[in-house]
Amino acid sequence: MQKLSDDEAVAYFQSRPRLSQFSASVSDQSSVITSREVLLLVIAVAVVVVVVVVVVVVVVVVVVVVVVVVVVTRHSYRQVLLRHVLAKFCPSVSLSVSLSRPDRYEFKAR
């Protein structure tokens, strides 16, 4: 392995995609790590960042799932209860529910 000349390095850098150029220019790829402690600290910070991102993603997914389950269950439960009450006390009336608007009910005579 040998170090490239400045002209070769510039030519290589300019041949890379624009986003790759930006990423390389703002990263510390070529910086010297002064000690093992600094390296371990950088790794620890990276691990903490990854763990925090994963936890945030999991929390967001759980919240979305809970909201969807609550909304669907609430409407389904309400529909089942209404159907049961209608069948018990008003057998001549049926319940129709729109799939696009599950909060809207339409009652029809049988």
Biopython code that builds the backbone (N, CA, C, O; Angstrom):
import numpy as np
from Bio.PDB.StructureBuilder import StructureBuilder

atoms = [
    (1, "MET", "N", (0.852, -1.172, 0.000)),
    (1, "MET", "CA", (0.000, 0.000, 0.000)),
    (1, "MET", "C", (0.900, 1.238, 0.000)),
    (1, "MET", "O", (1.886, 1.302, 0.735)),
    (2, "GLN", "N", (0.551, 2.208, -0.823)),
    (2, "GLN", "CA", (1.346, 3.430, -0.885)),
    (2, "GLN", "C", (0.437, 4.645, -0.930)),
    (2, "GLN", "O", (-0.708, 4.570, -1.376)),
    (3, "LYS", "N", (0.956, 5.739, -0.472)),
    (3, "LYS", "CA", (0.200, 6.990, -0.464)),
    (3, "LYS", "C", (0.108, 7.544, -1.879)),
    (3, "LYS", "O", (1.088, 7.546, -2.624)),
    (4, "LEU", "N", (-1.105, 8.023, -2.245)),
    (4, "LEU", "CA", (-1.311, 8.616, -3.562)),
    (4, "LEU", "C", (-0.734, 10.018, -3.604)),
    (4, "LEU", "O", (-0.603, 10.682, -2.575)),
    (5, "SER", "N", (-0.393, 10.457, -4.798)),
    (5, "SER", "CA", (0.030, 11.844, -4.955)),
    (5, "SER", "C", (-1.197, 12.743, -4.779)),
    (5, "SER", "O", (-2.334, 12.274, -4.839)),
    (6, "ASP", "N", (-0.957, 14.016, -4.567)),
    (6, "ASP", "CA", (-2.077, 14.958, -4.380)),
    (6, "ASP", "C", (-2.984, 14.987, -5.602)),
    (6, "ASP", "O", (-4.206, 15.036, -5.461)),
    (7, "ASP", "N", (-2.404, 14.958, -6.803)),
    (7, "ASP", "CA", (-3.207, 14.984, -8.035)),
    (7, "ASP", "C", (-4.077, 13.731, -8.140)),
    (7, "ASP", "O", (-5.246, 13.820, -8.513)),
    (8, "GLU", "N", (-3.517, 12.571, -7.813)),
    (8, "GLU", "CA", (-4.281, 11.323, -7.859)),
    (8, "GLU", "C", (-5.403, 11.326, -6.827)),
    (8, "GLU", "O", (-6.508, 10.861, -7.104)),
    (9, "ALA", "N", (-5.120, 11.847, -5.644)),
    (9, "ALA", "CA", (-6.127, 11.903, -4.580)),
    (9, "ALA", "C", (-7.284, 12.819, -4.976)),
    (9, "ALA", "O", (-8.449, 12.489, -4.754)),
    (10, "VAL", "N", (-6.958, 13.973, -5.565)),
    (10, "VAL", "CA", (-7.999, 14.908, -6.000)),
    (10, "VAL", "C", (-8.822, 14.295, -7.128)),
    (10, "VAL", "O", (-10.047, 14.414, -7.138)),
    (11, "ALA", "N", (-8.152, 13.637, -8.081)),
    (11, "ALA", "CA", (-8.867, 13.000, -9.195)),
    (11, "ALA", "C", (-9.806, 11.906, -8.669)),
    (11, "ALA", "O", (-10.944, 11.792, -9.126)),
    (12, "TYR", "N", (-9.328, 11.106, -7.711)),
    (12, "TYR", "CA", (-10.178, 10.057, -7.135)),
    (12, "TYR", "C", (-11.370, 10.684, -6.405)),
    (12, "TYR", "O", (-12.506, 10.240, -6.569)),
    (13, "PHE", "N", (-11.107, 11.714, -5.603)),
    (13, "PHE", "CA", (-12.176, 12.364, -4.840)),
    (13, "PHE", "C", (-13.239, 12.923, -5.783)),
    (13, "PHE", "O", (-14.431, 12.776, -5.517)),
    (14, "GLN", "N", (-12.835, 13.552, -6.865)),
    (14, "GLN", "CA", (-13.784, 14.144, -7.804)),
    (14, "GLN", "C", (-14.531, 13.091, -8.618)),
    (14, "GLN", "O", (-15.588, 13.386, -9.176)),
    (15, "SER", "N", (-14.010, 11.882, -8.697)),
    (15, "SER", "CA", (-14.697, 10.814, -9.429)),
    (15, "SER", "C", (-15.812, 10.176, -8.599)),
    (15, "SER", "O", (-16.662, 9.463, -9.131)),
    (16, "ARG", "N", (-15.799, 10.439, -7.298)),
    (16, "ARG", "CA", (-16.806, 9.837, -6.432)),
    (16, "ARG", "C", (-18.142, 10.580, -6.569)),
    (16, "ARG", "O", (-18.147, 11.750, -6.951)),
    (17, "PRO", "N", (-19.287, 9.919, -6.262)),
    (17, "PRO", "CA", (-20.592, 10.604, -6.303)),
    (17, "PRO", "C", (-20.600, 11.792, -5.342)),
    (17, "PRO", "O", (-19.863, 11.813, -4.357)),
    (18, "ARG", "N", (-21.442, 12.775, -5.643)),
    (18, "ARG", "CA", (-21.469, 14.021, -4.878)),
    (18, "ARG", "C", (-21.749, 13.770, -3.385)),
    (18, "ARG", "O", (-21.093, 14.367, -2.531)),
    (19, "LEU", "N", (-22.714, 12.896, -3.064)),
    (19, "LEU", "CA", (-23.026, 12.618, -1.660)),
    (19, "LEU", "C", (-21.847, 11.954, -0.964)),
    (19, "LEU", "O", (-21.579, 12.218, 0.208)),
    (20, "SER", "N", (-21.154, 11.101, -1.684)),
    (20, "SER", "CA", (-19.977, 10.443, -1.129)),
    (20, "SER", "C", (-18.870, 11.465, -0.860)),
    (20, "SER", "O", (-18.168, 11.376, 0.147)),
    (21, "GLN", "N", (-18.719, 12.427, -1.758)),
    (21, "GLN", "CA", (-17.728, 13.501, -1.551)),
    (21, "GLN", "C", (-18.059, 14.288, -0.288)),
    (21, "GLN", "O", (-17.183, 14.580, 0.526)),
    (22, "PHE", "N", (-19.346, 14.628, -0.139)),
    (22, "PHE", "CA", (-19.762, 15.393, 1.033)),
    (22, "PHE", "C", (-19.494, 14.599, 2.307)),
    (22, "PHE", "O", (-18.935, 15.126, 3.268)),
    (23, "SER", "N", (-19.894, 13.329, 2.309)),
    (23, "SER", "CA", (-19.701, 12.489, 3.495)),
    (23, "SER", "C", (-18.228, 12.388, 3.856)),
    (23, "SER", "O", (-17.861, 12.485, 5.027)),
    (24, "ALA", "N", (-17.385, 12.193, 2.849)),
    (24, "ALA", "CA", (-15.955, 12.061, 3.110)),
    (24, "ALA", "C", (-15.362, 13.367, 3.628)),
    (24, "ALA", "O", (-14.451, 13.350, 4.456)),
    (25, "SER", "N", (-15.872, 14.496, 3.147)),
    (25, "SER", "CA", (-15.291, 15.774, 3.570)),
    (25, "SER", "C", (-15.669, 16.152, 4.998)),
    (25, "SER", "O", (-14.929, 16.890, 5.649)),
    (26, "VAL", "N", (-16.806, 15.664, 5.500)),
    (26, "VAL", "CA", (-17.215, 16.035, 6.866)),
    (26, "VAL", "C", (-16.857, 14.962, 7.894)),
    (26, "VAL", "O", (-17.018, 15.178, 9.095)),
    (27, "SER", "N", (-16.372, 13.809, 7.431)),
    (27, "SER", "CA", (-16.038, 12.754, 8.388)),
    (27, "SER", "C", (-14.585, 12.877, 8.833)),
    (27, "SER", "O", (-13.779, 13.573, 8.216)),
    (28, "ASP", "N", (-14.281, 12.187, 9.908)),
    (28, "ASP", "CA", (-12.917, 12.205, 10.443)),
    (28, "ASP", "C", (-12.154, 10.945, 10.028)),
    (28, "ASP", "O", (-11.427, 10.362, 10.833)),
    (29, "GLN", "N", (-12.321, 10.531, 8.782)),
    (29, "GLN", "CA", (-11.700, 9.285, 8.326)),
    (29, "GLN", "C", (-10.179, 9.300, 8.447)),
    (29, "GLN", "O", (-9.565, 8.284, 8.772)),
    (30, "SER", "N", (-9.597, 10.419, 8.192)),
    (30, "SER", "CA", (-8.129, 10.482, 8.159)),
    (30, "SER", "C", (-7.515, 10.984, 9.455)),
    (30, "SER", "O", (-6.297, 11.142, 9.537)),
    (31, "SER", "N", (-8.328, 11.237, 10.463)),
    (31, "SER", "CA", (-7.754, 11.763, 11.698)),
    (31, "SER", "C", (-7.053, 10.647, 12.471)),
    (31, "SER", "O", (-7.458, 9.486, 12.418)),
    (32, "VAL", "N", (-6.031, 11.008, 13.166)),
    (32, "VAL", "CA", (-5.253, 10.058, 13.949)),
    (32, "VAL", "C", (-5.915, 9.885, 15.308)),
    (32, "VAL", "O", (-6.259, 10.863, 15.973)),
    (33, "ILE", "N", (-6.089, 8.647, 15.708)),
    (33, "ILE", "CA", (-6.653, 8.366, 17.029)),
    (33, "ILE", "C", (-5.497, 8.384, 18.019)),
    (33, "ILE", "O", (-4.540, 7.621, 17.882)),
    (34, "THR", "N", (-5.589, 9.250, 19.007)),
    (34, "THR", "CA", (-4.458, 9.497, 19.894)),
    (34, "THR", "C", (-4.207, 8.376, 20.891)),
    (34, "THR", "O", (-3.065, 8.143, 21.288)),
    (35, "SER", "N", (-5.270, 7.677, 21.301)),
    (35, "SER", "CA", (-5.052, 6.608, 22.286)),
    (35, "SER", "C", (-6.172, 5.583, 22.206)),
    (35, "SER", "O", (-7.203, 5.799, 21.569)),
    (36, "ARG", "N", (-5.939, 4.481, 22.862)),
    (36, "ARG", "CA", (-6.950, 3.420, 22.915)),
    (36, "ARG", "C", (-8.208, 3.915, 23.626)),
    (36, "ARG", "O", (-9.317, 3.535, 23.251)),
    (37, "GLU", "N", (-8.053, 4.749, 24.638)),
    (37, "GLU", "CA", (-9.197, 5.280, 25.380)),
    (37, "GLU", "C", (-10.100, 6.120, 24.479)),
    (37, "GLU", "O", (-11.325, 6.038, 24.567)),
    (38, "VAL", "N", (-9.485, 6.928, 23.610)),
    (38, "VAL", "CA", (-10.266, 7.745, 22.681)),
    (38, "VAL", "C", (-11.042, 6.846, 21.729)),
    (38, "VAL", "O", (-12.215, 7.100, 21.453)),
    (39, "LEU", "N", (-10.393, 5.786, 21.222)),
    (39, "LEU", "CA", (-11.059, 4.841, 20.328)),
    (39, "LEU", "C", (-12.237, 4.183, 21.035)),
    (39, "LEU", "O", (-13.323, 4.084, 20.464)),
    (40, "LEU", "N", (-12.035, 3.734, 22.265)),
    (40, "LEU", "CA", (-13.117, 3.092, 23.015)),
    (40, "LEU", "C", (-14.252, 4.071, 23.296)),
    (40, "LEU", "O", (-15.421, 3.685, 23.283)),
    (41, "LEU", "N", (-13.919, 5.329, 23.548)),
    (41, "LEU", "CA", (-14.943, 6.343, 23.774)),
    (41, "LEU", "C", (-15.771, 6.582, 22.505)),
    (41, "LEU", "O", (-16.994, 6.702, 22.572)),
    (42, "VAL", "N", (-15.102, 6.650, 21.359)),
    (42, "VAL", "CA", (-15.802, 6.837, 20.081)),
    (42, "VAL", "C", (-16.720, 5.647, 19.816)),
    (42, "VAL", "O", (-17.860, 5.829, 19.389)),
    (43, "ILE", "N", (-16.239, 4.444, 20.064)),
    (43, "ILE", "CA", (-17.062, 3.249, 19.862)),
    (43, "ILE", "C", (-18.247, 3.254, 20.823)),
    (43, "ILE", "O", (-19.364, 2.924, 20.424)),
    (44, "ALA", "N", (-18.021, 3.621, 22.078)),
    (44, "ALA", "CA", (-19.108, 3.658, 23.068)),
    (44, "ALA", "C", (-20.182, 4.667, 22.671)),
    (44, "ALA", "O", (-21.376, 4.392, 22.796)),
    (45, "VAL", "N", (-19.762, 5.822, 22.198)),
    (45, "VAL", "CA", (-20.729, 6.837, 21.764)),
    (45, "VAL", "C", (-21.526, 6.327, 20.569)),
    (45, "VAL", "O", (-22.740, 6.523, 20.502)),
    (46, "ALA", "N", (-20.851, 5.674, 19.627)),
    (46, "ALA", "CA", (-21.550, 5.130, 18.456)),
    (46, "ALA", "C", (-22.560, 4.062, 18.879)),
    (46, "ALA", "O", (-23.671, 4.023, 18.352)),
    (47, "VAL", "N", (-22.189, 3.205, 19.815)),
    (47, "VAL", "CA", (-23.106, 2.171, 20.301)),
    (47, "VAL", "C", (-24.306, 2.803, 20.993)),
    (47, "VAL", "O", (-25.438, 2.365, 20.787)),
    (48, "VAL", "N", (-24.077, 3.819, 21.805)),
    (48, "VAL", "CA", (-25.188, 4.498, 22.484)),
    (48, "VAL", "C", (-26.124, 5.139, 21.467)),
    (48, "VAL", "O", (-27.344, 5.057, 21.612)),
    (49, "VAL", "N", (-25.573, 5.771, 20.451)),
    (49, "VAL", "CA", (-26.411, 6.398, 19.418)),
    (49, "VAL", "C", (-27.252, 5.336, 18.712)),
    (49, "VAL", "O", (-28.446, 5.539, 18.494)),
    (50, "VAL", "N", (-26.646, 4.215, 18.357)),
    (50, "VAL", "CA", (-27.393, 3.147, 17.686)),
    (50, "VAL", "C", (-28.493, 2.608, 18.593)),
    (50, "VAL", "O", (-29.617, 2.394, 18.139)),
    (51, "VAL", "N", (-28.186, 2.388, 19.863)),
    (51, "VAL", "CA", (-29.190, 1.873, 20.806)),
    (51, "VAL", "C", (-30.343, 2.868, 20.954)),
    (51, "VAL", "O", (-31.506, 2.467, 20.972)),
    (52, "VAL", "N", (-30.033, 4.144, 21.059)),
    (52, "VAL", "CA", (-31.088, 5.156, 21.192)),
    (52, "VAL", "C", (-31.964, 5.176, 19.943)),
    (52, "VAL", "O", (-33.188, 5.250, 20.047)),
    (53, "VAL", "N", (-31.356, 5.110, 18.779)),
    (53, "VAL", "CA", (-32.135, 5.105, 17.535)),
    (53, "VAL", "C", (-33.031, 3.871, 17.476)),
    (53, "VAL", "O", (-34.200, 3.975, 17.103)),
    (54, "VAL", "N", (-32.502, 2.717, 17.837)),
    (54, "VAL", "CA", (-33.304, 1.490, 17.824)),
    (54, "VAL", "C", (-34.455, 1.599, 18.817)),
    (54, "VAL", "O", (-35.579, 1.212, 18.496)),
    (55, "VAL", "N", (-34.200, 2.112, 20.005)),
    (55, "VAL", "CA", (-35.261, 2.259, 21.010)),
    (55, "VAL", "C", (-36.339, 3.216, 20.507)),
    (55, "VAL", "O", (-37.528, 2.941, 20.666)),
    (56, "VAL", "N", (-35.943, 4.321, 19.908)),
    (56, "VAL", "CA", (-36.920, 5.284, 19.384)),
    (56, "VAL", "C", (-37.758, 4.642, 18.288)),
    (56, "VAL", "O", (-38.975, 4.823, 18.257)),
    (57, "VAL", "N", (-37.128, 3.899, 17.392)),
    (57, "VAL", "CA", (-37.871, 3.235, 16.321)),
    (57, "VAL", "C", (-38.848, 2.216, 16.900)),
    (57, "VAL", "O", (-39.996, 2.143, 16.462)),
    (58, "VAL", "N", (-38.405, 1.430, 17.878)),
    (58, "VAL", "CA", (-39.285, 0.442, 18.502)),
    (58, "VAL", "C", (-40.458, 1.125, 19.188)),
    (58, "VAL", "O", (-41.595, 0.671, 19.059)),
    (59, "VAL", "N", (-40.203, 2.214, 19.917)),
    (59, "VAL", "CA", (-41.283, 2.934, 20.591)),
    (59, "VAL", "C", (-42.282, 3.475, 19.579)),
    (59, "VAL", "O", (-43.490, 3.372, 19.790)),
    (60, "VAL", "N", (-41.798, 4.048, 18.489)),
    (60, "VAL", "CA", (-42.701, 4.585, 17.467)),
    (60, "VAL", "C", (-43.544, 3.459, 16.866)),
    (60, "VAL", "O", (-44.750, 3.623, 16.682)),
    (61, "VAL", "N", (-42.928, 2.332, 16.562)),
    (61, "VAL", "CA", (-43.674, 1.200, 16.000)),
    (61, "VAL", "C", (-44.718, 0.707, 16.990)),
    (61, "VAL", "O", (-45.857, 0.441, 16.606)),
    (62, "VAL", "N", (-44.348, 0.583, 18.250)),
    (62, "VAL", "CA", (-45.310, 0.123, 19.271)),
    (62, "VAL", "C", (-46.466, 1.101, 19.391)),
    (62, "VAL", "O", (-47.620, 0.679, 19.469)),
    (63, "VAL", "N", (-46.186, 2.384, 19.408)),
    (63, "VAL", "CA", (-47.256, 3.386, 19.516)),
    (63, "VAL", "C", (-48.189, 3.298, 18.312)),
    (63, "VAL", "O", (-49.408, 3.344, 18.473)),
    (64, "VAL", "N", (-47.635, 3.172, 17.119)),
    (64, "VAL", "CA", (-48.470, 3.066, 15.921)),
    (64, "VAL", "C", (-49.335, 1.810, 15.985)),
    (64, "VAL", "O", (-50.526, 1.864, 15.679)),
    (65, "VAL", "N", (-48.748, 0.685, 16.378)),
    (65, "VAL", "CA", (-49.508, -0.557, 16.481)),
    (65, "VAL", "C", (-50.612, -0.428, 17.519)),
    (65, "VAL", "O", (-51.740, -0.856, 17.276)),
    (66, "VAL", "N", (-50.305, 0.153, 18.668)),
    (66, "VAL", "CA", (-51.318, 0.319, 19.720)),
    (66, "VAL", "C", (-52.446, 1.211, 19.229)),
    (66, "VAL", "O", (-53.616, 0.902, 19.452)),
    (67, "VAL", "N", (-52.116, 2.310, 18.564)),
    (67, "VAL", "CA", (-53.156, 3.207, 18.061)),
    (67, "VAL", "C", (-54.041, 2.485, 17.041)),
    (67, "VAL", "O", (-55.266, 2.601, 17.083)),
    (68, "VAL", "N", (-53.421, 1.746, 16.135)),
    (68, "VAL", "CA", (-54.200, 1.014, 15.134)),
    (68, "VAL", "C", (-55.092, -0.024, 15.809)),
    (68, "VAL", "O", (-56.269, -0.148, 15.470)),
    (69, "VAL", "N", (-54.539, -0.764, 16.755)),
    (69, "VAL", "CA", (-55.332, -1.785, 17.453)),
    (69, "VAL", "C", (-56.480, -1.149, 18.214)),
    (69, "VAL", "O", (-57.601, -1.656, 18.181)),
    (70, "VAL", "N", (-56.219, -0.048, 18.898)),
    (70, "VAL", "CA", (-57.283, 0.625, 19.660)),
    (70, "VAL", "C", (-58.374, 1.118, 18.728)),
    (70, "VAL", "O", (-59.557, 0.929, 19.009)),
    (71, "VAL", "N", (-57.999, 1.743, 17.629)),
    (71, "VAL", "CA", (-59.000, 2.269, 16.692)),
    (71, "VAL", "C", (-59.811, 1.130, 16.091)),
    (71, "VAL", "O", (-61.040, 1.193, 16.059)),
    (72, "VAL", "N", (-59.137, 0.090, 15.614)),
    (72, "VAL", "CA", (-59.847, -1.029, 14.995)),
    (72, "VAL", "C", (-60.699, -1.750, 16.024)),
    (72, "VAL", "O", (-61.858, -2.067, 15.754)),
    (73, "THR", "N", (-60.143, -2.012, 17.198)),
    (73, "THR", "CA", (-60.889, -2.725, 18.231)),
    (73, "THR", "C", (-62.077, -1.914, 18.706)),
    (73, "THR", "O", (-63.162, -2.455, 18.918)),
    (74, "ARG", "N", (-61.875, -0.622, 18.872)),
    (74, "ARG", "CA", (-62.970, 0.223, 19.338)),
    (74, "ARG", "C", (-64.149, 0.148, 18.377)),
    (74, "ARG", "O", (-65.293, -0.031, 18.793)),
    (75, "HIS", "N", (-63.857, 0.286, 17.091)),
    (75, "HIS", "CA", (-64.936, 0.237, 16.108)),
    (75, "HIS", "C", (-65.527, -1.168, 16.019)),
    (75, "HIS", "O", (-66.748, -1.309, 15.948)),
    (76, "SER", "N", (-64.695, -2.212, 16.019)),
    (76, "SER", "CA", (-65.211, -3.570, 15.924)),
    (76, "SER", "C", (-66.052, -3.912, 17.139)),
    (76, "SER", "O", (-67.129, -4.497, 17.023)),
    (77, "TYR", "N", (-65.544, -3.537, 18.314)),
    (77, "TYR", "CA", (-66.277, -3.838, 19.541)),
    (77, "TYR", "C", (-67.634, -3.134, 19.533)),
    (77, "TYR", "O", (-68.661, -3.708, 19.895)),
    (78, "ARG", "N", (-67.598, -1.875, 19.108)),
    (78, "ARG", "CA", (-68.842, -1.113, 19.042)),
    (78, "ARG", "C", (-69.821, -1.760, 18.062)),
    (78, "ARG", "O", (-71.018, -1.842, 18.337)),
    (79, "GLN", "N", (-69.313, -2.215, 16.928)),
    (79, "GLN", "CA", (-70.172, -2.857, 15.931)),
    (79, "GLN", "C", (-70.761, -4.154, 16.465)),
    (79, "GLN", "O", (-71.951, -4.418, 16.294)),
    (80, "VAL", "N", (-69.926, -4.965, 17.114)),
    (80, "VAL", "CA", (-70.413, -6.236, 17.672)),
    (80, "VAL", "C", (-71.477, -5.968, 18.719)),
    (80, "VAL", "O", (-72.512, -6.633, 18.746)),
    (81, "LEU", "N", (-71.225, -4.997, 19.575)),
    (81, "LEU", "CA", (-72.189, -4.664, 20.627)),
    (81, "LEU", "C", (-73.498, -4.164, 20.021)),
    (81, "LEU", "O", (-74.577, -4.582, 20.443)),
    (82, "LEU", "N", (-73.408, -3.274, 19.037)),
    (82, "LEU", "CA", (-74.619, -2.769, 18.388)),
    (82, "LEU", "C", (-75.397, -3.884, 17.697)),
    (82, "LEU", "O", (-76.622, -3.954, 17.796)),
    (83, "ARG", "N", (-74.674, -4.754, 16.999)),
    (83, "ARG", "CA", (-75.352, -5.875, 16.335)),
    (83, "ARG", "C", (-76.062, -6.772, 17.356)),
    (83, "ARG", "O", (-77.184, -7.226, 17.127)),
    (84, "HIS", "N", (-75.399, -7.014, 18.465)),
    (84, "HIS", "CA", (-75.990, -7.860, 19.507)),
    (84, "HIS", "C", (-77.247, -7.216, 20.101)),
    (84, "HIS", "O", (-78.273, -7.876, 20.264)),
    (85, "VAL", "N", (-77.155, -5.932, 20.420)),
    (85, "VAL", "CA", (-78.307, -5.221, 20.996)),
    (85, "VAL", "C", (-79.453, -5.180, 19.997)),
    (85, "VAL", "O", (-80.607, -5.404, 20.364)),
    (86, "LEU", "N", (-79.141, -4.894, 18.728)),
    (86, "LEU", "CA", (-80.196, -4.857, 17.712)),
    (86, "LEU", "C", (-80.843, -6.230, 17.533)),
    (86, "LEU", "O", (-82.065, -6.335, 17.430)),
    (87, "ALA", "N", (-80.028, -7.270, 17.498)),
    (87, "ALA", "CA", (-80.585, -8.617, 17.325)),
    (87, "ALA", "C", (-81.470, -8.999, 18.502)),
    (87, "ALA", "O", (-82.476, -9.688, 18.337)),
    (88, "LYS", "N", (-81.090, -8.551, 19.680)),
    (88, "LYS", "CA", (-81.840, -8.908, 20.891)),
    (88, "LYS", "C", (-83.139, -8.116, 21.021)),
    (88, "LYS", "O", (-84.196, -8.683, 21.300)),
    (89, "PHE", "N", (-83.050, -6.794, 20.815)),
    (89, "PHE", "CA", (-84.192, -5.934, 21.118)),
    (89, "PHE", "C", (-84.928, -5.416, 19.875)),
    (89, "PHE", "O", (-86.102, -5.056, 19.971)),
    (90, "CYS", "N", (-84.275, -5.371, 18.731)),
    (90, "CYS", "CA", (-84.911, -4.877, 17.498)),
    (90, "CYS", "C", (-84.587, -5.821, 16.356)),
    (90, "CYS", "O", (-83.828, -5.450, 15.461)),
    (91, "PRO", "N", (-85.133, -7.024, 16.353)),
    (91, "PRO", "CA", (-84.757, -8.008, 15.333)),
    (91, "PRO", "C", (-85.124, -7.589, 13.916)),
    (91, "PRO", "O", (-84.619, -8.172, 12.957)),
    (92, "SER", "N", (-85.982, -6.600, 13.762)),
    (92, "SER", "CA", (-86.366, -6.181, 12.409)),
    (92, "SER", "C", (-85.428, -5.121, 11.834)),
    (92, "SER", "O", (-85.635, -4.661, 10.711)),
    (93, "VAL", "N", (-84.403, -4.727, 12.586)),
    (93, "VAL", "CA", (-83.464, -3.688, 12.125)),
    (93, "VAL", "C", (-82.071, -4.314, 11.970)),
    (93, "VAL", "O", (-81.615, -5.063, 12.834)),
    (94, "SER", "N", (-81.415, -3.997, 10.867)),
    (94, "SER", "CA", (-80.045, -4.486, 10.669)),
    (94, "SER", "C", (-79.077, -3.312, 10.679)),
    (94, "SER", "O", (-79.472, -2.163, 10.485)),
    (95, "LEU", "N", (-77.822, -3.615, 10.905)),
    (95, "LEU", "CA", (-76.777, -2.600, 10.981)),
    (95, "LEU", "C", (-75.863, -2.742, 9.784)),
    (95, "LEU", "O", (-75.388, -3.838, 9.486)),
    (96, "SER", "N", (-75.611, -1.630, 9.092)),
    (96, "SER", "CA", (-74.685, -1.615, 7.963)),
    (96, "SER", "C", (-73.564, -0.643, 8.313)),
    (96, "SER", "O", (-73.814, 0.474, 8.767)),
    (97, "VAL", "N", (-72.323, -1.082, 8.095)),
    (97, "VAL", "CA", (-71.168, -0.251, 8.421)),
    (97, "VAL", "C", (-70.336, -0.060, 7.161)),
    (97, "VAL", "O", (-70.019, -1.026, 6.466)),
    (98, "SER", "N", (-69.982, 1.189, 6.870)),
    (98, "SER", "CA", (-69.153, 1.501, 5.713)),
    (98, "SER", "C", (-67.698, 1.166, 6.029)),
    (98, "SER", "O", (-67.195, 1.517, 7.096)),
    (99, "LEU", "N", (-67.022, 0.485, 5.099)),
    (99, "LEU", "CA", (-65.613, 0.169, 5.324)),
    (99, "LEU", "C", (-64.739, 1.416, 5.284)),
    (99, "LEU", "O", (-63.720, 1.482, 5.972)),
    (100, "SER", "N", (-65.127, 2.395, 4.489)),
    (100, "SER", "CA", (-64.327, 3.616, 4.404)),
    (100, "SER", "C", (-64.554, 4.528, 5.607)),
    (100, "SER", "O", (-63.676, 5.311, 5.970)),
    (101, "ARG", "N", (-65.724, 4.427, 6.222)),
    (101, "ARG", "CA", (-66.032, 5.235, 7.413)),
    (101, "ARG", "C", (-66.610, 4.320, 8.496)),
    (101, "ARG", "O", (-67.824, 4.305, 8.697)),
    (102, "PRO", "N", (-65.764, 3.559, 9.197)),
    (102, "PRO", "CA", (-66.272, 2.599, 10.179)),
    (102, "PRO", "C", (-66.966, 3.250, 11.377)),
    (102, "PRO", "O", (-67.604, 2.561, 12.173)),
    (103, "ASP", "N", (-66.844, 4.566, 11.506)),
    (103, "ASP", "CA", (-67.535, 5.248, 12.603)),
    (103, "ASP", "C", (-68.966, 5.632, 12.216)),
    (103, "ASP", "O", (-69.729, 6.117, 13.051)),
    (104, "ARG", "N", (-69.325, 5.413, 10.949)),
    (104, "ARG", "CA", (-70.671, 5.712, 10.458)),
    (104, "ARG", "C", (-71.486, 4.439, 10.394)),
    (104, "ARG", "O", (-71.061, 3.449, 9.799)),
    (105, "TYR", "N", (-72.648, 4.463, 11.002)),
    (105, "TYR", "CA", (-73.536, 3.304, 10.991)),
    (105, "TYR", "C", (-74.809, 3.654, 10.237)),
    (105, "TYR", "O", (-75.283, 4.789, 10.283)),
    (106, "GLU", "N", (-75.356, 2.661, 9.542)),
    (106, "GLU", "CA", (-76.612, 2.854, 8.842)),
    (106, "GLU", "C", (-77.551, 1.734, 9.284)),
    (106, "GLU", "O", (-77.222, 0.551, 9.200)),
    (107, "PHE", "N", (-78.703, 2.132, 9.746)),
    (107, "PHE", "CA", (-79.691, 1.149, 10.210)),
    (107, "PHE", "C", (-80.725, 0.950, 9.128)),
    (107, "PHE", "O", (-81.224, 1.917, 8.551)),
    (108, "LYS", "N", (-81.055, -0.317, 8.846)),
    (108, "LYS", "CA", (-82.036, -0.636, 7.798)),
    (108, "LYS", "C", (-83.077, -1.588, 8.370)),
    (108, "LYS", "O", (-82.778, -2.450, 9.196)),
    (109, "ALA", "N", (-84.304, -1.404, 7.904)),
    (109, "ALA", "CA", (-85.361, -2.355, 8.282)),
    (109, "ALA", "C", (-85.171, -3.631, 7.479)),
    (109, "ALA", "O", (-84.839, -3.588, 6.294)),
    (110, "ARG", "N", (-85.386, -4.767, 8.132)),
    (110, "ARG", "CA", (-85.234, -6.062, 7.434)),
    (110, "ARG", "C", (-86.489, -6.427, 6.719)),
    (110, "ARG", "O", (-86.552, -7.477, 6.079)),
]
sb = StructureBuilder()
sb.init_structure("model")
sb.init_model(0)
sb.init_chain("A")
sb.init_seg("    ")
for serial, (resi, resn, name, xyz) in enumerate(atoms, 1):
    if name == "N":
        sb.init_residue(resn, " ", resi, " ")
    sb.init_atom(name, np.array(xyz, "f"), 0.0, 1.0, " ", f" {name:<3s}", serial, name[0])
structure = sb.get_structure()
